[in-house]
Amino acid sequence: MSALREKESEILTSLSNSPKSLSELAEELGAGFSKTTVHRIVTSLAKDGRIVASGSGRSAKYEITSVGRLFNPITPEEYFRKEQDDRQALTSFNHELFETLLNHDLFSQEEMERLTERQGEFEERRKGLSPILRRKEKERFAIDLSWKSSQIEGNTYTLLQTESLFKEGKHTKGNTKAEAVMLLNHQAALDYVLNKPDYFRELTVQKILEIHRFLTKGLGIPNKIRAGRVGITGTNYKPLAKANQIQKALQDLCDLINSKRNVLEKAFIALLLIAYIQPFEDGNKRTARIICNALLLPNKYCPISFRTVEPEDYRYATLLFYEQNSIPSFKKIFMEQLEFSTANYF
């Protein structure tokens, strides 16, 4: 990150806690932030719509906008040095996110060019695969995705143990039956998506429920919209609590995704917002990862296995979005995992 971007981020992060005047910003941020520097950066941020001013002259105070929050490149390592109750977090669902995500490009031109190039390389390599090799690659991908998605949720099966479970039906001593069921449910959900990819060209609440049903079968998790409050370990963010509110948020999500033309944005939004809405009692992030891939496949994009992401990095990036609505950390994971998949599958 450049020195200017770092200064912008520090100002945005300060304003995310509370509105401030130029002099208050300069005093709080200290060395390297003269009033002249702060004024120059604040003027630029206001021009870009990332902050807004209330009042005028010396009494003017600036506050961060939804756009400013969305693109603020907060560093997880720095942010999570503070304990849960010491962080100035957003604690309730931000309804403005739908409009903000609709009206802004989430990937820069440079990022899109990079991902489009990787996708082109993937398509070219895929042309030479025989039907047998394609089938084997699908099997390998299913094992990798099922393993990593389950590992993110605390499953203790190794990748090789997952392969044995899928290919030989071999349950491993020391692992629970529920862990095996979680893995096999991923396989079933992914098979469903791979066998009817065009079905997911348009997303509906019912289709999200269908994927959730596959993923939670036999695990004692209700396959219905949650009704009641839910707490999330490690954060003071509280998702919507009423079933009708959650239902509307899911419908707004589907409308947003269906209105987006950029396929990568569709997949990225699903991955992030299904987890943010937390529509189910459990299985939300698993559902988000399968829906993400269900949106990529009808458009011939390479699906994402998430195989090389560290569960802790995934969790921190997710919590950072919950608490600050900041996407850069999660977008970095999405892009890295997409690039890995385009280079390693099919």
N, C-alpha and C positions, 0 to 999 in steps of 0.2 A: 504494500500500500504506500502511495506517495505521501510526502510530508503534508501536502495540502489536504489530501483525502483524510489523513489522520486528524488534522485540525477540524475539518468539517464534521467528522464522526464524533469528536469530543464535544463540539458545540451541540450537535443533534442529541447526543446522549444526555448532556446536561439539561437541555430543554425538554427531553422526554420525562424528566422528573418533575419539572414545574416551569411555568413561564418566567422569563427573566429579561431585564433590560441589558443594554450593551455594557454598561458599567458593572452590573452584577455578574455578567458572563466573564468579563475581563478579570474581575477580582477573584471569582471562583476558580478559573482555569489557570491563572498565575503565569509563570514564566512562558514566554513565547506567544502570549496572547495580549498584546497591547490593545488599547481601544481602537487604534487604527486598523490593526489586523482583524479584530473581531468585527468591526464595521464592514470591512471589505468582504469577509466571508459570509456574514449575515445577509448582506445585500445580494450576494450571488445565490444563496440558499433560498431567499425570498423570491427571487426572480424565477427560480426553478420550481417554485411551489412546494418546497420542502418545509418551509416555515411560514408563518403569517404573523403580522404585527397587529397589536391592538393599542390604540392611543397614538400619540404623535410626539415628535421632539424627544427630549431627554426622558420623558415619562413613558415612552413607548416600550411595550413588553412584547417579547417574541415567544411563540409556542410552536411546537413541532406539529406537522400535519400527518395525516395517514400515509401520504406519499413519502414524507420524510422518514417516518418509522419503517416503512416497507423496505426502503433501499439503504438504510443506515447500516454500514458494515461493522457491526459490533463484534469484537473478538471474544469468543466463548471463554477462553482461558482467563481473560481479564474479568469478564462479567461474573463468572461463577466463583470468583475468589470470595465474594460476599456470600454469607449464608442466606438461606431462603427468606427469612423474615427481615433481613437487612437490605434486600434489593427493592428498588422502586419499580415494581412490576405492575403491568396492567392485570387486574384481577377478574375482569368480566369480559364476556364475548363482545368483540368489536364488529357491529353490524356494517360499519362503513367499509370494511374490507372488500365486500363483494363489488361495490362500485369502483373502488380504487384498483382492484385487480382487473376489472373489465376495461378500464380506460387507460391502462398503461402497459407498455411492452415490458415483459419481465426479463427478457434476455437482450443484451446489447447486440448491435449489429456484428461486432467482432465475435461475440460468443456464438451467435447463430451461424456465422460463417464457419467457425471451428467445428461445431457439432454437425453441420450439414456436410462438411468434408469427411468427417468420420463415418457418417451415415452412408455416404457415397462409396467409401472404401468397403464398408460392410456389404452393401448391395452387390458390388462387383465380385467380391470373394464368394458370396452366396450362390452366384450363378453357376459355379462349377460343381456344386455339391449334388451327388446322386440322391435319390429318394431314401436309400438306406442310411447314408451319412446324415441326411437331414433329420431322420427319425432319431438317430443316435445323439445328435446334437440337442434335439428337443429334450431327450431323456436327461442328458448331462445338465442342461440349463435348469430343468425342473428340480433336480437334486440340489444344485447350488442355491437356487432361490429359496426352496423349502427349508434348507438347512440354515441359511443366513437369516431369513425372516423369522424363523423360530428362535434362533440364537439371540436375536435382538430382544425377544420377549422372555429370555431367561432359560430357554431349552438347553440342556447339557449334552445332547447328542453331538458327536463330532461329524465332520463331513463324510469320512469313510464309514462310520456307523450308519449314517443316513443312507448312503449308497447301498449298504447291505440290507437295510430295512426295505428299500424300494425294490431292489432286484431279487432278493432272496426271501423276503418276509422275515428277516432275522431280527428279533428283538434283543436288545443288548442288556445284559445284567448290570444293575446299578442305575439304570434309567427307569423312570416311571412309565406306566402304560399311557398316561395322559400326554407325555412327551412324544411317544410314538404316534398317538392319535393326531396330535397337532401337526406333525410332519406329514402324515398321510393325508390329512385334510387339505394341506397346501397342494399336494399332488393332485387331488381330486378337483380343487378349484381351478388350478392351472390347466388341467386337461379340458375342463369345461370351456375355458376361455380360448384355448388353442383350437378346439374343435369347431367353434362357431365365432370366429373373430368379428365378422361383420355385424353380429348382434350388438356389439358395443360401439358402433359408430355414433350412436346417440345414447347418452347416459340418462337413466331414470332412477328414481328412488327405489323402485322395485328391483332393478338390476343390482343395486348396491346391497339390498337385502338378500338377494339370491347368493351373491358371493359370500356374504357373511354367514349364511346358512351352511355352505360347504365348509367354511373354515372352522366353524364352532360345533359341528356335528359330534355328538358323543362326549362333549366337554362340560355339559351342564350349564351352558351359557344361553340365555333366552335369545331367540332370533326375532327380535322385535325392537322398535324404537324405545329407547330408555325413557322411563318416567320417574324422575326423582334426581336428587343431587348426586354428584359423584366428585370425589376428591382425587387429585393426581399427586402421587408421591414426588416430593422435591420442588413443588411450586405452589404458590398461592392463587394461581389462575383457577377460576371456577367456570366450567362450561355451562351452557344453558341447562336448566333443570326441568322445564315442563315439556311434555311430549309434543304438544302442538307447536311450541317454539322450535324444537329440534327438527320436527317434520318440515317446517317452513324453511329452516336453514339448509336442510338437505335439498329441498326443491330449488332454493336460490342457488345452491352449489351446482346442481345439474343444469340450470338455466345458464349460469355463468360459463360452465365448461362447454355446453353446446353452442354458445354464441361465439366462443373463441375460434379463430381460424388456425392459429398456430398449434400444431399437434403436441409439440413439446410443452407448451404452456398448459394445455389441457391436462396432460399427464402430471406435470409438476403441481398444479393447483389441486388435483385430486389427492395426490400424495400428502400434501400439506393440510388441506382443509378438512378432509375426513377425520384426520387425527385431531384437529383443532375443535371440530364440532363435537367429537366423542358421542356419536349417536347411539352407541350400544353400551351395554354394561361391561363388555370385554371384547377384545378382538378388533378394535378400531384400526390400529396401525397395520395389522395384518391385512385387513380388508383394503386399506388405502394402497398397500403395495401391489396387491393383485389388480385392483381397479386401475392403478397407474399403468400397468402392463396391458390391461384390456383395452386401454385407449390408444396405446402405441401400435398394437398388432394390426388393427384393421387398415392402418395407413402404411403398412409395410416397414414400420420403424423397428429397430432392434429392441427387444424387451430388455429389462434391467434386472440382473440377479442380485445386486448389492453385495456381491461376494466378498469384496475387499474392504468394506466399510467397517470401522470399529464400532461396536454397539454403543460405547460411551460417547463417541463423537456424534452418532446419530441421535442419541438421547439429548445431548446438550443442544444441538442445533434445533431439535424439536421444541425443547423447553424455551429456548431463546425466542422462537416465534410465538409461543404461547404468551410470554411475558412482555415482549417488546414489539411483536408483529414484524420482526426484522427477518428478511429472507436470504441475505447473502451467504450465511453459513450453510443453510440447508440447500441453497442453490449450488453451492460448491460441491456438496456431496452428490447431488443429483447429476451434475455434469461429469464429475469424475467417474461415477459408476456407469453412466451411459457410455462414456468413452471406453471404459474397461470392457463393457459388454460388446460393443461394436468390434473390438479388437480380438475378442476371445471366444465368440460363439458363432455357430452356423457357418 
